[in-house]
C-alpha cells in the first residue's frame, strides 16, 4: 500500500512473473487493462475488480522489504 495524492492510498499486488500471472488471471475471468508496461521500478498492469475498482499488479525491479520465500500461501 502506498500513499496516493488525492485518493488516499493505492493498493498494489506484486508477482514474480507478471505475464504468467496475467495469463492465469485472465483465464479466471479477471479483467486486465491493456498490456504490462515497464515503469522503471517494475513491470506494471492494472486489474479491474468488481465495482470497476482499479488495482495495480506489478513485477518489482526494486529491493523488497521482505523475502518472497518468507511469505506462506495456504
C-alpha positions in Angstrom: 0.0 0.0 0.0 1.3 3.4 -0.9 0.1 6.9 -0.3 -1.6 8.4 -3.4 -2.2 12.1 -3.8 -5.8 12.9 -4.0 -7.3 9.5 -3.3 -5.6 8.5 0.0 -3.9 5.2 -0.7 -3.2 2.8 -3.6 -3.1 -0.9 -3.1 -0.7 -2.9 -5.3 -0.1 -6.6 -5.7 3.3 -7.9 -6.6 4.1 -11.1 -8.5 7.2 -13.0 -9.7 6.2 -13.3 -13.4 3.7 -10.7 -14.5 3.0 -12.2 -17.9 2.3 -15.6 -16.5 0.2 -14.1 -13.7 -1.9 -12.0 -16.2 -2.5 -15.1 -18.3 -3.7 -17.1 -15.2 -5.9 -14.2 -14.1 -7.5 -13.6 -17.5 -8.2 -17.4 -17.7 -10.1 -17.0 -14.5 -12.1 -14.0 -15.9 -10.2 -11.2 -14.2 -10.2 -8.0 -16.4 -6.7 -6.6 -17.1 -6.5 -3.2 -18.8 -4.1 -3.2 -21.8 -0.7 -4.9 -21.6 2.1 -4.6 -19.0 4.3 -1.6 -19.1 7.9 -1.1 -17.8 7.8 1.8 -15.4 11.3 1.6 -14.1 10.5 0.3 -10.6 8.8 -2.7 -12.2 6.6 -4.0 -14.9 3.0 -2.8 -14.3 -0.5 -3.7 -15.3 -3.9 -2.7 -14.0 -6.5 -5.2 -12.8 -10.2 -4.1 -12.8 -12.0 -5.7 -9.9 -15.8 -5.9 -9.4 -17.3 -2.4 -9.0 -14.7 -1.1 -11.5 -12.1 -0.8 -8.7 -8.6 -0.5 -10.3 -5.7 -2.2 -8.6 -2.0 -2.2 -9.7 -0.3 -5.6 -10.3 3.4 -5.5 -10.8 6.6 -7.4 -11.1 9.1 -5.4 -9.0 12.5 -4.4 -10.1 13.5 -3.0 -6.7 14.7 -4.4 -3.4 11.9 -5.9 -1.4 11.2 -5.3 2.3 10.6 -9.0 2.8 11.8 -12.1 1.1 9.1 -13.8 -1.1 10.2 -17.1 0.4 9.2 -15.8 3.9 5.5 -15.5 2.8 3.4 -18.6 3.2 0.5 -19.0 0.9 -2.0 -21.6 2.1 
